[in-house]
Amino acid sequence: PIACFAEFESGSGEQLWLRGLVGRVDGSEILRAEGRSGDAQALGIAVAEDLLRQGAAQLLAAAYVE
């Protein structure tokens, strides 16, 4: 129930575009977050925190119980 995809965008101000997803095992609920930044570590943290704010911890806890 976890996925991410990153693309490096070159050109004016090289940056990384990261999209993350956490969902219920049965697909009934899917949370998405994305962002762009030149700082890969900060971007990963920001996307993860966004997913957590949306309730990803509860979805993941349920996935490991099933």
PyMOL Python script that loads the backbone (N, CA, C, O; Angstrom):
from pymol import cmd

cmd.read_pdbstr("""\
ATOM      1  N   PRO A   1       0.800  -1.218   0.000  1.00  0.00           N
ATOM      2  CA  PRO A   1       0.000   0.000   0.000  1.00  0.00           C
ATOM      3  C   PRO A   1       0.838   1.277   0.000  1.00  0.00           C
ATOM      4  O   PRO A   1       0.325   2.350   0.318  1.00  0.00           O
ATOM      5  N   ILE A   2       2.120   1.174  -0.352  1.00  0.00           N
ATOM      6  CA  ILE A   2       3.011   2.344  -0.351  1.00  0.00           C
ATOM      7  C   ILE A   2       3.666   2.456  -1.722  1.00  0.00           C
ATOM      8  O   ILE A   2       4.083   1.455  -2.305  1.00  0.00           O
ATOM      9  N   ALA A   3       3.751   3.684  -2.233  1.00  0.00           N
ATOM     10  CA  ALA A   3       4.422   3.899  -3.509  1.00  0.00           C
ATOM     11  C   ALA A   3       5.018   5.294  -3.548  1.00  0.00           C
ATOM     12  O   ALA A   3       4.560   6.205  -2.858  1.00  0.00           O
ATOM     13  N   CYS A   4       6.049   5.442  -4.367  1.00  0.00           N
ATOM     14  CA  CYS A   4       6.569   6.778  -4.639  1.00  0.00           C
ATOM     15  C   CYS A   4       7.209   6.763  -6.022  1.00  0.00           C
ATOM     16  O   CYS A   4       7.618   5.720  -6.531  1.00  0.00           O
ATOM     17  N   PHE A   5       7.280   7.935  -6.602  1.00  0.00           N
ATOM     18  CA  PHE A   5       7.881   8.108  -7.919  1.00  0.00           C
ATOM     19  C   PHE A   5       8.571   9.457  -7.919  1.00  0.00           C
ATOM     20  O   PHE A   5       7.992  10.463  -7.510  1.00  0.00           O
ATOM     21  N   ALA A   6       9.805   9.473  -8.377  1.00  0.00           N
ATOM     22  CA  ALA A   6      10.563  10.724  -8.410  1.00  0.00           C
ATOM     23  C   ALA A   6      11.116  10.952  -9.817  1.00  0.00           C
ATOM     24  O   ALA A   6      11.523  10.017 -10.507  1.00  0.00           O
ATOM     25  N   GLU A   7      11.116  12.208 -10.212  1.00  0.00           N
ATOM     26  CA  GLU A   7      11.699  12.600 -11.498  1.00  0.00           C
ATOM     27  C   GLU A   7      12.647  13.764 -11.256  1.00  0.00           C
ATOM     28  O   GLU A   7      12.333  14.701 -10.521  1.00  0.00           O
ATOM     29  N   PHE A   8      13.815  13.685 -11.890  1.00  0.00           N
ATOM     30  CA  PHE A   8      14.761  14.784 -11.833  1.00  0.00           C
ATOM     31  C   PHE A   8      14.423  15.750 -12.959  1.00  0.00           C
ATOM     32  O   PHE A   8      14.351  15.359 -14.124  1.00  0.00           O
ATOM     33  N   GLU A   9      14.218  16.998 -12.610  1.00  0.00           N
ATOM     34  CA  GLU A   9      13.882  18.014 -13.604  1.00  0.00           C
ATOM     35  C   GLU A   9      15.075  18.948 -13.771  1.00  0.00           C
ATOM     36  O   GLU A   9      15.427  19.704 -12.865  1.00  0.00           O
ATOM     37  N   SER A  10      15.683  18.879 -14.940  1.00  0.00           N
ATOM     38  CA  SER A  10      16.822  19.758 -15.212  1.00  0.00           C
ATOM     39  C   SER A  10      16.337  21.017 -15.924  1.00  0.00           C
ATOM     40  O   SER A  10      15.162  21.139 -16.270  1.00  0.00           O
ATOM     41  N   GLY A  11      17.221  21.907 -16.125  1.00  0.00           N
ATOM     42  CA  GLY A  11      16.850  23.165 -16.771  1.00  0.00           C
ATOM     43  C   GLY A  11      17.073  24.301 -15.800  1.00  0.00           C
ATOM     44  O   GLY A  11      18.085  24.342 -15.101  1.00  0.00           O
ATOM     45  N   SER A  12      16.139  25.213 -15.756  1.00  0.00           N
ATOM     46  CA  SER A  12      16.283  26.351 -14.848  1.00  0.00           C
ATOM     47  C   SER A  12      16.016  25.895 -13.419  1.00  0.00           C
ATOM     48  O   SER A  12      14.871  25.632 -13.052  1.00  0.00           O
ATOM     49  N   GLY A  13      17.047  25.803 -12.630  1.00  0.00           N
ATOM     50  CA  GLY A  13      16.915  25.383 -11.235  1.00  0.00           C
ATOM     51  C   GLY A  13      16.611  23.909 -11.110  1.00  0.00           C
ATOM     52  O   GLY A  13      15.458  23.528 -10.906  1.00  0.00           O
ATOM     53  N   GLU A  14      17.632  23.070 -11.230  1.00  0.00           N
ATOM     54  CA  GLU A  14      17.433  21.631 -11.146  1.00  0.00           C
ATOM     55  C   GLU A  14      16.737  21.262  -9.837  1.00  0.00           C
ATOM     56  O   GLU A  14      17.110  21.723  -8.758  1.00  0.00           O
ATOM     57  N   GLN A  15      15.721  20.422  -9.966  1.00  0.00           N
ATOM     58  CA  GLN A  15      15.013  19.985  -8.774  1.00  0.00           C
ATOM     59  C   GLN A  15      14.427  18.604  -8.975  1.00  0.00           C
ATOM     60  O   GLN A  15      14.387  18.080 -10.088  1.00  0.00           O
ATOM     61  N   LEU A  16      13.978  18.031  -7.888  1.00  0.00           N
ATOM     62  CA  LEU A  16      13.372  16.722  -7.888  1.00  0.00           C
ATOM     63  C   LEU A  16      11.869  16.882  -7.677  1.00  0.00           C
ATOM     64  O   LEU A  16      11.432  17.676  -6.844  1.00  0.00           O
ATOM     65  N   TRP A  17      11.092  16.131  -8.429  1.00  0.00           N
ATOM     66  CA  TRP A  17       9.644  16.106  -8.270  1.00  0.00           C
ATOM     67  C   TRP A  17       9.308  14.741  -7.682  1.00  0.00           C
ATOM     68  O   TRP A  17       9.571  13.714  -8.309  1.00  0.00           O
ATOM     69  N   LEU A  18       8.732  14.722  -6.491  1.00  0.00           N
ATOM     70  CA  LEU A  18       8.432  13.478  -5.784  1.00  0.00           C
ATOM     71  C   LEU A  18       6.937  13.363  -5.556  1.00  0.00           C
ATOM     72  O   LEU A  18       6.294  14.298  -5.080  1.00  0.00           O
ATOM     73  N   ARG A  19       6.389  12.198  -5.903  1.00  0.00           N
ATOM     74  CA  ARG A  19       4.982  11.890  -5.646  1.00  0.00           C
ATOM     75  C   ARG A  19       4.927  10.656  -4.760  1.00  0.00           C
ATOM     76  O   ARG A  19       5.586   9.655  -5.043  1.00  0.00           O
ATOM     77  N   GLY A  20       4.144  10.723  -3.690  1.00  0.00           N
ATOM     78  CA  GLY A  20       4.012   9.601  -2.777  1.00  0.00           C
ATOM     79  C   GLY A  20       2.560   9.193  -2.628  1.00  0.00           C
ATOM     80  O   GLY A  20       1.646   9.988  -2.847  1.00  0.00           O
ATOM     81  N   LEU A  21       2.362   7.931  -2.249  1.00  0.00           N
ATOM     82  CA  LEU A  21       1.018   7.385  -2.126  1.00  0.00           C
ATOM     83  C   LEU A  21       1.003   6.352  -1.001  1.00  0.00           C
ATOM     84  O   LEU A  21       1.927   5.548  -0.877  1.00  0.00           O
ATOM     85  N   VAL A  22      -0.031   6.377  -0.198  1.00  0.00           N
ATOM     86  CA  VAL A  22      -0.298   5.350   0.803  1.00  0.00           C
ATOM     87  C   VAL A  22      -1.773   5.013   0.677  1.00  0.00           C
ATOM     88  O   VAL A  22      -2.613   5.908   0.587  1.00  0.00           O
ATOM     89  N   GLY A  23      -2.092   3.717   0.671  1.00  0.00           N
ATOM     90  CA  GLY A  23      -3.486   3.332   0.513  1.00  0.00           C
ATOM     91  C   GLY A  23      -3.874   2.148   1.361  1.00  0.00           C
ATOM     92  O   GLY A  23      -3.023   1.439   1.897  1.00  0.00           O
ATOM     93  N   ARG A  24      -5.170   1.943   1.476  1.00  0.00           N
ATOM     94  CA  ARG A  24      -5.689   0.736   2.128  1.00  0.00           C
ATOM     95  C   ARG A  24      -5.391  -0.453   1.220  1.00  0.00           C
ATOM     96  O   ARG A  24      -5.341  -0.315  -0.003  1.00  0.00           O
ATOM     97  N   VAL A  25      -5.197  -1.601   1.819  1.00  0.00           N
ATOM     98  CA  VAL A  25      -4.891  -2.811   1.067  1.00  0.00           C
ATOM     99  C   VAL A  25      -5.968  -3.112   0.037  1.00  0.00           C
ATOM    100  O   VAL A  25      -5.662  -3.577  -1.061  1.00  0.00           O
ATOM    101  N   ASP A  26      -7.231  -2.849   0.380  1.00  0.00           N
ATOM    102  CA  ASP A  26      -8.331  -3.142  -0.551  1.00  0.00           C
ATOM    103  C   ASP A  26      -8.560  -2.024  -1.578  1.00  0.00           C
ATOM    104  O   ASP A  26      -9.441  -2.143  -2.430  1.00  0.00           O
ATOM    105  N   GLY A  27      -7.781  -0.947  -1.504  1.00  0.00           N
ATOM    106  CA  GLY A  27      -7.893   0.145  -2.468  1.00  0.00           C
ATOM    107  C   GLY A  27      -9.041   1.107  -2.202  1.00  0.00           C
ATOM    108  O   GLY A  27      -9.295   1.995  -3.016  1.00  0.00           O
ATOM    109  N   SER A  28      -9.734   0.953  -1.093  1.00  0.00           N
ATOM    110  CA  SER A  28     -10.894   1.801  -0.814  1.00  0.00           C
ATOM    111  C   SER A  28     -10.522   3.228  -0.420  1.00  0.00           C
ATOM    112  O   SER A  28     -11.362   4.125  -0.481  1.00  0.00           O
ATOM    113  N   GLU A  29      -9.285   3.441  -0.021  1.00  0.00           N
ATOM    114  CA  GLU A  29      -8.822   4.792   0.338  1.00  0.00           C
ATOM    115  C   GLU A  29      -7.380   4.949  -0.110  1.00  0.00           C
ATOM    116  O   GLU A  29      -6.545   4.080   0.144  1.00  0.00           O
ATOM    117  N   ILE A  30      -7.092   6.046  -0.771  1.00  0.00           N
ATOM    118  CA  ILE A  30      -5.731   6.323  -1.241  1.00  0.00           C
ATOM    119  C   ILE A  30      -5.386   7.764  -0.890  1.00  0.00           C
ATOM    120  O   ILE A  30      -6.136   8.690  -1.199  1.00  0.00           O
ATOM    121  N   LEU A  31      -4.240   7.938  -0.240  1.00  0.00           N
ATOM    122  CA  LEU A  31      -3.740   9.267   0.107  1.00  0.00           C
ATOM    123  C   LEU A  31      -2.584   9.596  -0.827  1.00  0.00           C
ATOM    124  O   LEU A  31      -1.753   8.737  -1.122  1.00  0.00           O
ATOM    125  N   ARG A  32      -2.534  10.829  -1.286  1.00  0.00           N
ATOM    126  CA  ARG A  32      -1.468  11.250  -2.211  1.00  0.00           C
ATOM    127  C   ARG A  32      -0.850  12.554  -1.727  1.00  0.00           C
ATOM    128  O   ARG A  32      -1.518  13.404  -1.138  1.00  0.00           O
ATOM    129  N   ALA A  33       0.451  12.687  -1.996  1.00  0.00           N
ATOM    130  CA  ALA A  33       1.161  13.933  -1.702  1.00  0.00           C
ATOM    131  C   ALA A  33       2.270  14.077  -2.729  1.00  0.00           C
ATOM    132  O   ALA A  33       2.770  13.086  -3.262  1.00  0.00           O
ATOM    133  N   GLU A  34       2.648  15.315  -3.002  1.00  0.00           N
ATOM    134  CA  GLU A  34       3.740  15.552  -3.951  1.00  0.00           C
ATOM    135  C   GLU A  34       4.394  16.880  -3.653  1.00  0.00           C
ATOM    136  O   GLU A  34       3.835  17.726  -2.954  1.00  0.00           O
ATOM    137  N   GLY A  35       5.585  17.051  -4.192  1.00  0.00           N
ATOM    138  CA  GLY A  35       6.293  18.307  -4.033  1.00  0.00           C
ATOM    139  C   GLY A  35       7.501  18.361  -4.941  1.00  0.00           C
ATOM    140  O   GLY A  35       7.892  17.362  -5.546  1.00  0.00           O
ATOM    141  N   ARG A  36       8.086  19.540  -5.028  1.00  0.00           N
ATOM    142  CA  ARG A  36       9.299  19.772  -5.825  1.00  0.00           C
ATOM    143  C   ARG A  36      10.295  20.536  -4.966  1.00  0.00           C
ATOM    144  O   ARG A  36       9.929  21.441  -4.216  1.00  0.00           O
ATOM    145  N   SER A  37      11.573  20.150  -5.094  1.00  0.00           N
ATOM    146  CA  SER A  37      12.614  20.840  -4.333  1.00  0.00           C
ATOM    147  C   SER A  37      13.978  20.461  -4.881  1.00  0.00           C
ATOM    148  O   SER A  37      14.145  19.418  -5.513  1.00  0.00           O
ATOM    149  N   GLY A  38      14.938  21.315  -4.633  1.00  0.00           N
ATOM    150  CA  GLY A  38      16.330  21.021  -4.958  1.00  0.00           C
ATOM    151  C   GLY A  38      17.004  20.240  -3.850  1.00  0.00           C
ATOM    152  O   GLY A  38      18.116  19.745  -4.033  1.00  0.00           O
ATOM    153  N   ASP A  39      16.358  20.121  -2.708  1.00  0.00           N
ATOM    154  CA  ASP A  39      16.888  19.404  -1.551  1.00  0.00           C
ATOM    155  C   ASP A  39      16.118  18.097  -1.398  1.00  0.00           C
ATOM    156  O   ASP A  39      15.005  18.089  -0.872  1.00  0.00           O
ATOM    157  N   ALA A  40      16.709  16.986  -1.860  1.00  0.00           N
ATOM    158  CA  ALA A  40      16.012  15.706  -1.894  1.00  0.00           C
ATOM    159  C   ALA A  40      15.590  15.234  -0.505  1.00  0.00           C
ATOM    160  O   ALA A  40      14.481  14.727  -0.337  1.00  0.00           O
ATOM    161  N   GLN A  41      16.452  15.394   0.482  1.00  0.00           N
ATOM    162  CA  GLN A  41      16.115  14.925   1.823  1.00  0.00           C
ATOM    163  C   GLN A  41      14.937  15.709   2.399  1.00  0.00           C
ATOM    164  O   GLN A  41      14.002  15.119   2.941  1.00  0.00           O
ATOM    165  N   ALA A  42      14.981  17.015   2.283  1.00  0.00           N
ATOM    166  CA  ALA A  42      13.885  17.849   2.787  1.00  0.00           C
ATOM    167  C   ALA A  42      12.585  17.535   2.045  1.00  0.00           C
ATOM    168  O   ALA A  42      11.513  17.531   2.649  1.00  0.00           O
ATOM    169  N   LEU A  43      12.673  17.276   0.765  1.00  0.00           N
ATOM    170  CA  LEU A  43      11.493  16.942  -0.026  1.00  0.00           C
ATOM    171  C   LEU A  43      10.877  15.633   0.447  1.00  0.00           C
ATOM    172  O   LEU A  43       9.660  15.547   0.612  1.00  0.00           O
ATOM    173  N   GLY A  44      11.694  14.623   0.667  1.00  0.00           N
ATOM    174  CA  GLY A  44      11.194  13.341   1.151  1.00  0.00           C
ATOM    175  C   GLY A  44      10.497  13.475   2.493  1.00  0.00           C
ATOM    176  O   GLY A  44       9.442  12.881   2.716  1.00  0.00           O
ATOM    177  N   ILE A  45      11.086  14.251   3.380  1.00  0.00           N
ATOM    178  CA  ILE A  45      10.484  14.477   4.691  1.00  0.00           C
ATOM    179  C   ILE A  45       9.159  15.215   4.548  1.00  0.00           C
ATOM    180  O   ILE A  45       8.176  14.854   5.195  1.00  0.00           O
ATOM    181  N   ALA A  46       9.124  16.237   3.713  1.00  0.00           N
ATOM    182  CA  ALA A  46       7.903  17.025   3.534  1.00  0.00           C
ATOM    183  C   ALA A  46       6.763  16.185   2.971  1.00  0.00           C
ATOM    184  O   ALA A  46       5.627  16.294   3.432  1.00  0.00           O
ATOM    185  N   VAL A  47       7.055  15.354   1.986  1.00  0.00           N
ATOM    186  CA  VAL A  47       6.020  14.504   1.390  1.00  0.00           C
ATOM    187  C   VAL A  47       5.535  13.472   2.411  1.00  0.00           C
ATOM    188  O   VAL A  47       4.334  13.222   2.519  1.00  0.00           O
ATOM    189  N   ALA A  48       6.462  12.877   3.156  1.00  0.00           N
ATOM    190  CA  ALA A  48       6.084  11.909   4.190  1.00  0.00           C
ATOM    191  C   ALA A  48       5.223  12.563   5.272  1.00  0.00           C
ATOM    192  O   ALA A  48       4.220  11.994   5.701  1.00  0.00           O
ATOM    193  N   GLU A  49       5.616  13.752   5.706  1.00  0.00           N
ATOM    194  CA  GLU A  49       4.831  14.453   6.727  1.00  0.00           C
ATOM    195  C   GLU A  49       3.435  14.814   6.226  1.00  0.00           C
ATOM    196  O   GLU A  49       2.470  14.766   6.989  1.00  0.00           O
ATOM    197  N   ASP A  50       3.325  15.171   4.955  1.00  0.00           N
ATOM    198  CA  ASP A  50       2.020  15.466   4.372  1.00  0.00           C
ATOM    199  C   ASP A  50       1.139  14.217   4.409  1.00  0.00           C
ATOM    200  O   ASP A  50      -0.030  14.292   4.788  1.00  0.00           O
ATOM    201  N   LEU A  51       1.696  13.074   4.018  1.00  0.00           N
ATOM    202  CA  LEU A  51       0.928  11.832   4.051  1.00  0.00           C
ATOM    203  C   LEU A  51       0.520  11.470   5.474  1.00  0.00           C
ATOM    204  O   LEU A  51      -0.600  11.012   5.701  1.00  0.00           O
ATOM    205  N   LEU A  52       1.417  11.670   6.429  1.00  0.00           N
ATOM    206  CA  LEU A  52       1.085  11.391   7.826  1.00  0.00           C
ATOM    207  C   LEU A  52      -0.039  12.290   8.323  1.00  0.00           C
ATOM    208  O   LEU A  52      -0.925  11.832   9.045  1.00  0.00           O
ATOM    209  N   ARG A  53      -0.011  13.573   7.941  1.00  0.00           N
ATOM    210  CA  ARG A  53      -1.082  14.502   8.328  1.00  0.00           C
ATOM    211  C   ARG A  53      -2.430  14.052   7.772  1.00  0.00           C
ATOM    212  O   ARG A  53      -3.472  14.293   8.383  1.00  0.00           O
ATOM    213  N   GLN A  54      -2.407  13.403   6.618  1.00  0.00           N
ATOM    214  CA  GLN A  54      -3.645  12.927   5.999  1.00  0.00           C
ATOM    215  C   GLN A  54      -4.164  11.620   6.604  1.00  0.00           C
ATOM    216  O   GLN A  54      -5.295  11.219   6.332  1.00  0.00           O
ATOM    217  N   GLY A  55      -3.343  10.955   7.421  1.00  0.00           N
ATOM    218  CA  GLY A  55      -3.772   9.714   8.062  1.00  0.00           C
ATOM    219  C   GLY A  55      -3.045   8.463   7.614  1.00  0.00           C
ATOM    220  O   GLY A  55      -3.546   7.359   7.833  1.00  0.00           O
ATOM    221  N   ALA A  56      -1.890   8.594   6.998  1.00  0.00           N
ATOM    222  CA  ALA A  56      -1.151   7.437   6.490  1.00  0.00           C
ATOM    223  C   ALA A  56      -0.761   6.455   7.586  1.00  0.00           C
ATOM    224  O   ALA A  56      -0.743   5.248   7.348  1.00  0.00           O
ATOM    225  N   ALA A  57      -0.448   6.948   8.781  1.00  0.00           N
ATOM    226  CA  ALA A  57      -0.040   6.041   9.867  1.00  0.00           C
ATOM    227  C   ALA A  57      -1.142   5.036  10.177  1.00  0.00           C
ATOM    228  O   ALA A  57      -0.861   3.858  10.399  1.00  0.00           O
ATOM    229  N   GLN A  58      -2.380   5.485  10.193  1.00  0.00           N
ATOM    230  CA  GLN A  58      -3.500   4.593  10.481  1.00  0.00           C
ATOM    231  C   GLN A  58      -3.697   3.565   9.372  1.00  0.00           C
ATOM    232  O   GLN A  58      -3.984   2.399   9.644  1.00  0.00           O
ATOM    233  N   LEU A  59      -3.542   3.998   8.125  1.00  0.00           N
ATOM    234  CA  LEU A  59      -3.684   3.052   7.007  1.00  0.00           C
ATOM    235  C   LEU A  59      -2.590   2.002   7.059  1.00  0.00           C
ATOM    236  O   LEU A  59      -2.854   0.821   6.833  1.00  0.00           O
ATOM    237  N   LEU A  60      -1.368   2.414   7.353  1.00  0.00           N
ATOM    238  CA  LEU A  60      -0.259   1.463   7.409  1.00  0.00           C
ATOM    239  C   LEU A  60      -0.415   0.513   8.598  1.00  0.00           C
ATOM    240  O   LEU A  60      -0.136  -0.680   8.476  1.00  0.00           O
ATOM    241  N   ALA A  61      -0.854   1.030   9.738  1.00  0.00           N
ATOM    242  CA  ALA A  61      -1.072   0.169  10.899  1.00  0.00           C
ATOM    243  C   ALA A  61      -2.105  -0.906  10.576  1.00  0.00           C
ATOM    244  O   ALA A  61      -1.939  -2.068  10.945  1.00  0.00           O
ATOM    245  N   ALA A  62      -3.168  -0.511   9.889  1.00  0.00           N
ATOM    246  CA  ALA A  62      -4.211  -1.470   9.503  1.00  0.00           C
ATOM    247  C   ALA A  62      -3.665  -2.507   8.524  1.00  0.00           C
ATOM    248  O   ALA A  62      -4.054  -3.674   8.586  1.00  0.00           O
ATOM    249  N   ALA A  63      -2.770  -2.101   7.622  1.00  0.00           N
ATOM    250  CA  ALA A  63      -2.211  -3.016   6.635  1.00  0.00           C
ATOM    251  C   ALA A  63      -1.369  -4.104   7.292  1.00  0.00           C
ATOM    252  O   ALA A  63      -1.355  -5.246   6.833  1.00  0.00           O
ATOM    253  N   TYR A  64      -0.669  -3.749   8.362  1.00  0.00           N
ATOM    254  CA  TYR A  64       0.186  -4.723   9.022  1.00  0.00           C
ATOM    255  C   TYR A  64      -0.577  -5.634   9.977  1.00  0.00           C
ATOM    256  O   TYR A  64      -0.032  -6.643  10.425  1.00  0.00           O
ATOM    257  N   VAL A  65      -1.821  -5.302  10.297  1.00  0.00           N
ATOM    258  CA  VAL A  65      -2.662  -6.129  11.164  1.00  0.00           C
ATOM    259  C   VAL A  65      -3.365  -7.188  10.337  1.00  0.00           C
ATOM    260  O   VAL A  65      -3.549  -8.318  10.790  1.00  0.00           O
ATOM    261  N   GLU A  66      -3.756  -6.824   9.129  1.00  0.00           N
ATOM    262  CA  GLU A  66      -4.542  -7.728   8.259  1.00  0.00           C
ATOM    263  C   GLU A  66      -3.776  -8.931   7.832  1.00  0.00           C
ATOM    264  O   GLU A  66      -4.303  -9.772   7.104  1.00  0.00           O
TER     265      GLU A  66
END
""", "prot")
cmd.dss("prot")
cmd.show_as("cartoon", "prot")
cmd.util.cbc("prot")
cmd.orient("prot")
